[in-house]
């Protein structure tokens, strides 16, 4: 990468080199931190405002579950790569299944339908796989089918995907997450999906609204 001169004065020239500013003469180097600025929240109606903050509370509540699922899956895959025996792989996977069920079941039972829907989408965001496919990989296809039919009783599908570019609710979820990351309210874990929130946001209208 070549240095780019950004100051025309002949005495103490200033160069930009990547994320650094170099002052020629004083040899002072300043590292530049990238700052992301989000649009100020605007709402069309009072109901939209109230709904947004209600929805925000639910998103922030379930995000740690999705992050934890991604962390556990990463550890599982890393350890499975080191296990050569199919029998030992199956035994270890079963142990992880039991652990996850014991860790999650009681807490997930307390989620509302909206929280469950957000969680299913966020699991896709964090792992790159739908909840249905994760269960299918860890268990059998029949188990995945059974869990999906159970979810349908609550009008949910484990096959739900996260698509903030084309689904407005998903864009709102991503907007909530990005603001929470910047404010330090949530720990940022990069999505396994390929999308650019800031490019998507640039093409959205400034006002937050909900289609109920």
Backbone as numpy.savetxt, mean C-alpha at the origin, in Angstrom:
# Nx Ny Nz CAx CAy CAz Cx Cy Cz
26.82 10.16 -14.09 25.97 11.34 -14.09 26.86 12.59 -14.09
26.62 13.52 -15.00 27.43 14.73 -15.09 26.81 15.84 -14.26
27.71 16.72 -13.75 27.23 17.84 -12.96 26.63 18.91 -13.87
25.55 19.51 -13.43 24.87 20.54 -14.23 25.02 21.89 -13.55
25.61 22.86 -14.27 25.79 24.20 -13.71 24.44 24.91 -13.69
24.07 25.46 -12.53 22.76 26.10 -12.42 22.87 27.56 -11.98
24.11 28.06 -11.84 24.29 29.46 -11.45 25.26 30.12 -12.42
24.91 31.25 -13.00 25.73 31.85 -14.04 26.90 32.69 -13.53
27.00 32.97 -12.23 28.04 33.86 -11.74 29.41 33.21 -11.89
30.43 33.97 -12.32 31.74 33.40 -12.62 32.56 33.09 -11.38
32.29 33.77 -10.24 33.15 33.63 -9.07 32.88 32.33 -8.31
31.70 32.16 -7.86 31.34 30.97 -7.09 30.22 30.23 -7.79
30.57 29.39 -8.72 29.56 28.67 -9.50 28.88 27.62 -8.64
27.60 27.36 -8.96 26.82 26.35 -8.25 26.46 25.25 -9.23
26.71 24.04 -8.84 26.41 22.89 -9.68 25.44 21.97 -8.97
24.56 21.38 -9.74 23.67 20.34 -9.21 24.18 19.00 -9.73
24.39 18.07 -8.79 24.85 16.73 -9.15 23.91 15.74 -8.46
22.97 15.22 -9.22 21.99 14.32 -8.62 21.18 15.03 -7.57
21.23 14.56 -6.33 20.48 15.15 -5.22 21.34 16.10 -4.39
22.45 16.59 -4.98 23.35 17.46 -4.22 23.55 18.79 -4.92
23.79 19.84 -4.12 24.23 21.13 -4.63 25.68 21.31 -4.22
26.54 21.68 -5.19 27.96 21.88 -4.91 28.31 23.33 -5.20
28.79 24.06 -4.18 29.18 25.45 -4.32 30.68 25.50 -4.58
31.06 25.80 -5.79 32.48 25.85 -6.16 33.15 27.03 -5.48
34.26 26.79 -4.84 34.97 27.86 -4.14 34.89 27.60 -2.65
33.66 27.53 -2.10 33.48 27.24 -0.68 33.47 25.73 -0.41
33.35 24.92 -1.48 33.26 23.46 -1.40 32.21 23.01 -0.39
31.09 23.72 -0.36 29.98 23.35 0.52 29.01 22.45 -0.25
28.70 21.31 0.33 27.79 20.35 -0.31 26.51 20.25 0.50
25.37 20.43 -0.15 24.07 20.34 0.51 23.27 19.23 -0.14
22.84 18.26 0.66 22.00 17.19 0.14 20.55 17.66 0.10
19.91 17.47 -1.04 18.53 17.90 -1.21 17.60 16.74 -0.94
16.62 16.94 -0.05 15.63 15.91 0.23 14.41 16.12 -0.66
13.92 15.00 -1.22 12.74 15.07 -2.06 11.51 15.34 -1.20
10.73 16.33 -1.59 9.53 16.68 -0.84 8.31 16.48 -1.74
7.37 15.68 -1.26 6.14 15.45 -2.00 5.04 16.33 -1.43
4.41 17.09 -2.30 3.32 17.96 -1.86 2.00 17.43 -2.43
1.01 17.28 -1.56 -0.29 16.81 -1.99 -1.28 17.98 -2.03
-2.25 17.86 -2.90 -3.27 18.90 -2.99 -4.05 18.99 -1.68
-4.47 20.20 -1.36 -5.30 20.40 -0.18 -6.64 19.72 -0.39
-7.12 19.05 0.66 -8.39 18.35 0.56 -9.54 19.34 0.36
-10.36 19.06 -0.64 -11.55 19.87 -0.88 -12.74 18.94 -1.07
-13.89 19.34 -0.59 -15.07 18.49 -0.65 -16.23 19.25 -1.29
-17.06 18.52 -2.03 -18.21 19.14 -2.68 -19.32 19.43 -1.68
-19.48 18.53 -0.71 -20.55 18.70 0.28 -20.03 18.34 1.66
-20.79 18.71 2.68 -20.46 18.36 4.05 -20.52 16.85 4.24
-21.49 16.21 3.58 -21.60 14.76 3.67 -20.36 14.07 3.11
-19.82 14.61 2.02 -18.60 14.05 1.44 -17.44 14.16 2.43
-17.36 15.29 3.10 -16.31 15.50 4.09 -16.43 14.49 5.24
-17.63 14.35 5.77 -17.85 13.44 6.88 -17.57 11.99 6.47
-17.99 11.63 5.26 -17.78 10.27 4.77 -16.30 10.00 4.57
-15.57 10.99 4.06 -14.13 10.83 3.82 -13.39 10.51 5.12
-13.67 11.27 6.16 -12.95 11.06 7.41 -13.38 9.76 8.09
-14.62 9.34 7.89 -15.07 8.03 8.35 -14.33 6.93 7.60
-14.21 7.10 6.29 -13.53 6.13 5.43 -12.02 6.11 5.74
-11.48 7.28 6.03 -10.06 7.40 6.39 -9.75 6.60 7.65
-10.60 6.72 8.63 -10.41 6.00 9.89 -10.36 4.49 9.66
-11.22 3.99 8.80 -11.26 2.56 8.52 -10.04 2.11 7.73
-9.60 2.93 6.79 -8.42 2.58 5.99 -7.17 2.50 6.87
-6.99 3.49 7.73 -5.83 3.51 8.62 -5.89 2.34 9.60
-7.09 1.92 9.98 -7.24 0.81 10.91 -6.77 -0.51 10.30
-7.10 -0.76 9.03 -6.82 -2.08 8.45 -5.48 -2.16 7.73
-4.88 -1.02 7.39 -3.60 -1.05 6.67 -2.53 -1.88 7.39
-2.37 -1.76 8.71 -1.34 -2.57 9.39 -1.52 -4.07 9.20
-2.77 -4.54 9.07 -3.01 -5.96 8.82 -2.45 -6.38 7.45
-2.70 -5.54 6.45 -2.20 -5.84 5.10 -0.67 -5.80 5.08
-0.10 -4.84 5.77 1.36 -4.74 5.84 1.95 -5.97 6.53
1.32 -6.39 7.61 1.79 -7.55 8.34 1.69 -8.81 7.48
0.61 -8.93 6.72 0.45 -10.08 5.83 1.57 -10.11 4.80
1.95 -8.94 4.27 3.04 -8.86 3.30 4.37 -9.24 3.95
4.58 -8.76 5.17 5.82 -9.09 5.89 5.93 -10.60 6.11
4.84 -11.20 6.56 4.84 -12.63 6.84 5.05 -13.44 5.55
4.43 -12.98 4.46 4.57 -13.69 3.19 6.01 -13.62 2.69
6.65 -12.47 2.86 8.04 -12.31 2.43 8.95 -13.27 3.20
8.75 -13.32 4.51 9.55 -14.23 5.35 9.30 -15.68 4.95
8.02 -16.02 4.72 7.66 -17.38 4.33 8.38 -17.78 3.05
8.33 -16.93 2.03 8.94 -17.25 0.74 10.46 -17.36 0.84
11.04 -16.47 1.64 12.50 -16.50 1.80 12.94 -17.81 2.46
12.21 -18.25 3.45 12.58 -19.48 4.16 12.29 -20.72 3.33
11.20 -20.68 2.56 10.87 -21.82 1.71 11.94 -22.05 0.65
12.56 -20.96 0.18 13.62 -21.09 -0.82 14.83 -21.85 -0.27
15.00 -21.79 1.03 16.16 -22.45 1.66 15.87 -23.90 2.05
14.59 -24.29 2.00 14.20 -25.65 2.36 14.12 -26.50 1.09
14.89 -27.56 1.04 14.96 -28.39 -0.17 13.90 -29.49 -0.19
13.60 -30.04 0.97 12.66 -31.15 1.05 11.22 -30.68 0.87
10.46 -31.33 -0.02 9.06 -30.99 -0.22 8.25 -31.24 1.05
8.59 -32.31 1.74 7.87 -32.65 2.97 8.09 -31.58 4.03
9.32 -31.11 4.16 9.62 -30.08 5.15 9.01 -28.74 4.75
8.95 -28.47 3.44 8.30 -27.25 2.96 6.82 -27.25 3.33
6.17 -28.41 3.11 4.75 -28.53 3.40 4.51 -28.37 4.90
5.39 -28.97 5.71 5.26 -28.91 7.16 5.44 -27.48 7.66
6.43 -26.78 7.08 6.68 -25.40 7.50 5.53 -24.49 7.08
5.01 -24.68 5.85 3.90 -23.87 5.36 2.67 -24.07 6.25
2.42 -25.32 6.65 1.28 -25.61 7.52 1.44 -24.90 8.86
2.65 -24.87 9.38 2.90 -24.20 10.66 2.64 -22.70 10.54
3.05 -22.12 9.42 2.82 -20.69 9.18 1.33 -20.41 9.04
0.60 -21.31 8.35 -0.85 -21.16 8.20 -1.53 -21.10 9.57
-1.18 -22.06 10.43 -1.78 -22.10 11.76 -1.45 -20.85 12.56
-0.21 -20.36 12.39 0.21 -19.17 13.11 -0.59 -17.95 12.64
-0.72 -17.82 11.32 -1.45 -16.67 10.78 -2.91 -16.70 11.18
-3.51 -17.88 11.14 -4.91 -18.00 11.51 -5.11 -17.64 12.99
-4.18 -18.08 13.82 -4.27 -17.76 15.23 -4.04 -16.29 15.51
-3.19 -15.67 14.67 -2.84 -14.27 14.86 -3.93 -13.33 14.36
-4.59 -13.75 13.27 -5.51 -12.85 12.59 -7.00 -13.09 12.91
-7.38 -14.33 13.09 -8.79 -14.69 13.08 -9.65 -13.85 14.01
-9.30 -13.80 15.28 -10.13 -13.07 16.24 -10.25 -11.60 15.91
-9.14 -11.01 15.44 -9.16 -9.58 15.11 -9.97 -9.31 13.84
-9.81 -10.19 12.85 -10.51 -9.97 11.59 -12.02 -10.17 11.72
-12.44 -11.00 12.67 -13.87 -11.21 12.89 -14.57 -9.93 13.34
-13.80 -9.02 13.89 -14.37 -7.78 14.42 -14.48 -6.68 13.35
-13.95 -6.95 12.16 -14.00 -5.95 11.11 -15.41 -5.80 10.55
-15.74 -4.59 10.15 -17.02 -4.35 9.47 -16.88 -4.75 8.01
-17.99 -4.75 7.29 -17.95 -5.10 5.87 -17.06 -4.14 5.08
-17.17 -2.85 5.38 -16.33 -1.86 4.68 -14.86 -2.10 4.98
-14.54 -2.36 6.24 -13.14 -2.61 6.63 -12.62 -3.88 5.96
-13.48 -4.89 5.86 -13.09 -6.13 5.19 -12.79 -5.89 3.72
-13.61 -5.08 3.06 -13.39 -4.79 1.64 -12.08 -4.03 1.44
-11.82 -3.05 2.29 -10.58 -2.28 2.20 -9.38 -3.20 2.42
-9.49 -4.08 3.41 -8.38 -4.99 3.72 -8.08 -5.91 2.54
-9.11 -6.47 1.92 -8.91 -7.36 0.77 -8.16 -6.63 -0.34
-8.53 -5.38 -0.55 -7.86 -4.60 -1.59 -6.42 -4.27 -1.21
-6.21 -3.94 0.07 -4.86 -3.57 0.52 -3.92 -4.78 0.53
-4.45 -5.96 0.79 -3.62 -7.16 0.71 -3.10 -7.33 -0.72
-3.95 -7.04 -1.70 -3.50 -7.08 -3.10 -2.43 -6.01 -3.33
-2.62 -4.83 -2.75 -1.64 -3.75 -2.89 -0.29 -4.14 -2.31
-0.31 -4.76 -1.13 0.93 -5.03 -0.41 1.65 -6.30 -0.88
0.90 -7.28 -1.37 1.53 -8.55 -1.74 1.63 -8.77 -3.24
0.80 -8.05 -4.01 0.77 -8.27 -5.45 -0.12 -9.43 -5.85
-0.76 -10.06 -4.86 -1.68 -11.17 -5.12 -3.01 -10.89 -4.44
-4.10 -11.37 -5.05 -5.39 -11.22 -4.40 -5.45 -12.18 -3.20
-6.36 -11.89 -2.28 -6.52 -12.77 -1.12 -6.88 -14.18 -1.57
-7.69 -14.29 -2.62 -8.08 -15.60 -3.16 -6.86 -16.39 -3.61
-5.96 -15.74 -4.36 -4.77 -16.43 -4.87 -3.81 -16.80 -3.75
-3.71 -15.93 -2.73 -2.85 -16.25 -1.60 -3.32 -17.51 -0.88
-4.64 -17.59 -0.65 -5.20 -18.76 0.02 -5.04 -20.00 -0.87
-5.22 -19.81 -2.16 -5.07 -20.92 -3.11 -3.65 -21.46 -3.10
-2.66 -20.56 -2.99 -1.26 -20.98 -2.96 -0.91 -21.67 -1.64
-1.42 -21.13 -0.54 -1.07 -21.67 0.77 -1.89 -22.89 1.14
-3.11 -22.94 0.62 -3.96 -24.10 0.90 -4.29 -24.80 -0.42
-5.50 -25.20 -0.60 -5.90 -25.85 -1.85 -6.88 -24.96 -2.58
-7.10 -25.23 -3.86 -8.06 -24.45 -4.62 -9.44 -24.52 -4.02
-9.80 -25.69 -3.47 -11.11 -25.85 -2.85 -11.27 -24.92 -1.65
-10.21 -24.81 -0.82 -10.25 -23.93 0.33 -10.46 -22.49 -0.12
-9.75 -22.09 -1.18 -9.89 -20.74 -1.69 -11.33 -20.48 -2.13
-11.91 -21.47 -2.82 -13.30 -21.35 -3.26 -14.23 -21.22 -2.07
-14.01 -22.04 -1.04 -14.86 -22.03 0.14 -14.78 -20.69 0.87
-13.56 -20.17 1.05 -13.38 -18.88 1.71 -14.05 -17.77 0.91
-13.95 -17.87 -0.41 -14.55 -16.83 -1.25 -16.07 -16.84 -1.12
-16.66 -18.04 -1.10 -18.11 -18.13 -0.94 -18.55 -17.63 0.44
-17.73 -17.86 1.46 -18.03 -17.35 2.79 -18.02 -15.83 2.77
-17.03 -15.25 2.09 -16.94 -13.80 1.99 -18.15 -13.23 1.26
-18.69 -13.98 0.31 -19.84 -13.50 -0.45 -21.08 -13.33 0.42
-21.11 -14.05 1.53 -22.23 -13.89 2.46 -22.27 -12.46 2.99
-21.11 -11.83 3.02 -21.01 -10.44 3.48 -20.87 -9.49 2.30
-21.23 -10.00 1.11 -21.13 -9.22 -0.13 -19.71 -8.78 -0.41
-18.76 -9.66 -0.15 -17.35 -9.40 -0.43 -16.80 -10.51 -1.31
-15.77 -10.19 -2.06 -15.08 -11.19 -2.87 -13.59 -11.14 -2.57
-13.00 -12.29 -2.30 -11.57 -12.35 -2.05 -10.77 -12.15 -3.34
-11.48 -12.08 -4.46 -10.81 -11.84 -5.75 -10.70 -10.35 -6.07
-11.17 -9.51 -5.15 -11.09 -8.06 -5.38 -9.65 -7.63 -5.63
-9.47 -6.76 -6.64 -8.15 -6.23 -6.95 -8.08 -4.75 -6.60
-6.87 -4.27 -6.43 -6.63 -2.87 -6.08 -6.21 -2.13 -7.34
-7.00 -1.14 -7.74 -6.75 -0.44 -9.00 -7.05 1.06 -8.84
-6.13 1.81 -8.22 -6.38 3.23 -7.96 -6.47 4.09 -9.22
-6.00 3.57 -10.33 -6.07 4.35 -11.57 -7.48 4.34 -12.16
-8.19 3.23 -12.01 -9.49 3.09 -12.66 -10.67 3.00 -11.69
-10.41 2.71 -10.42 -11.49 2.61 -9.44 -11.35 3.76 -8.44
-12.35 4.61 -8.38 -12.24 5.83 -7.59 -12.06 5.54 -6.10
-12.76 4.54 -5.58 -12.61 4.20 -4.16 -11.16 3.81 -3.86
-10.54 3.08 -4.77 -9.15 2.67 -4.57 -8.22 3.88 -4.62
-8.55 4.84 -5.48 -7.76 6.08 -5.50 -7.85 6.81 -4.17
-9.05 6.84 -3.58 -9.22 7.49 -2.29 -8.44 6.76 -1.19
-8.43 5.44 -1.25 -7.64 4.66 -0.30 -6.16 5.04 -0.43
-5.68 5.10 -1.67 -4.27 5.44 -1.90 -3.97 6.86 -1.46
-4.90 7.77 -1.69 -4.73 9.16 -1.26 -4.62 9.23 0.26
-5.46 8.49 0.95 -5.42 8.44 2.41 -4.08 7.89 2.89
-3.61 6.82 2.25 -2.34 6.21 2.64 -1.17 7.17 2.43
-1.14 7.82 1.26 -0.03 8.72 0.96 0.04 9.88 1.95
-1.11 10.41 2.30 -1.14 11.50 3.29 -0.70 10.99 4.66
-1.11 9.78 5.02 -0.71 9.20 6.30 0.79 8.90 6.34
1.36 8.49 5.20 2.80 8.24 5.13 3.58 9.55 5.35
3.15 10.59 4.66 3.83 11.88 4.75 3.72 12.46 6.15
2.55 12.29 6.77 2.33 12.83 8.11 2.95 11.96 9.20
3.42 10.77 8.83 4.03 9.87 9.80 3.04 9.07 10.62
1.79 9.01 10.18 0.77 8.25 10.91 0.80 6.76 10.57
1.38 6.40 9.42 1.53 5.01 9.02 2.95 4.80 8.50
3.46 3.60 8.69 4.78 3.26 8.15 4.63 2.88 6.68
5.38 3.54 5.84 5.27 3.32 4.40 5.87 1.98 4.00
5.08 1.19 3.29 5.56 -0.04 2.69 5.17 0.02 1.22
6.16 0.01 0.34 5.89 0.18 -1.08 4.95 -0.89 -1.60
4.07 -0.48 -2.51 3.13 -1.42 -3.11 3.87 -2.36 -4.06
3.39 -3.59 -4.13 3.92 -4.55 -5.10 3.31 -4.36 -6.48
2.31 -3.48 -6.57 1.64 -3.22 -7.84 2.31 -2.05 -8.56
2.15 -2.04 -9.86 2.80 -1.03 -10.69 1.84 0.12 -11.00
1.91 1.18 -10.20 1.13 2.39 -10.48 1.85 3.58 -9.85
1.56 4.76 -10.37 2.17 6.00 -9.86 1.05 6.88 -9.33
0.91 6.93 -8.02 -0.17 7.70 -7.41 -0.15 9.16 -7.86
1.02 9.77 -7.89 1.11 11.20 -8.18 0.71 11.53 -9.62
0.97 10.62 -10.54 0.51 10.81 -11.91 -1.01 10.65 -11.99
-1.52 9.68 -11.25 -2.97 9.46 -11.23 -3.67 10.67 -10.61
-3.12 11.17 -9.49 -3.73 12.31 -8.79 -3.76 13.56 -9.67
-2.75 13.70 -10.53 -2.68 14.89 -11.39 -3.84 14.93 -12.38
-4.43 13.76 -12.67 -5.53 13.70 -13.63 -6.91 13.65 -12.97
-6.94 13.72 -11.64 -8.21 13.71 -10.93 -8.65 15.13 -10.60
-9.95 15.31 -10.46 -10.44 16.62 -10.06 -10.05 16.89 -8.61
-9.98 18.18 -8.24 -9.50 18.56 -6.92 -10.45 18.19 -5.79
-11.74 18.05 -6.10 -12.71 17.81 -5.06 -12.89 16.32 -4.78
-12.88 15.97 -3.48 -13.14 14.60 -3.06 -14.65 14.37 -3.04
-15.09 13.30 -3.65 -16.51 12.98 -3.62 -16.68 11.48 -3.54
-17.84 11.05 -3.09 -18.14 9.64 -2.95 -19.41 9.32 -3.72
-19.38 8.17 -4.36 -20.57 7.68 -5.05 -21.15 6.56 -4.18
-22.25 6.83 -3.53 -22.82 5.85 -2.59 -23.91 5.03 -3.27
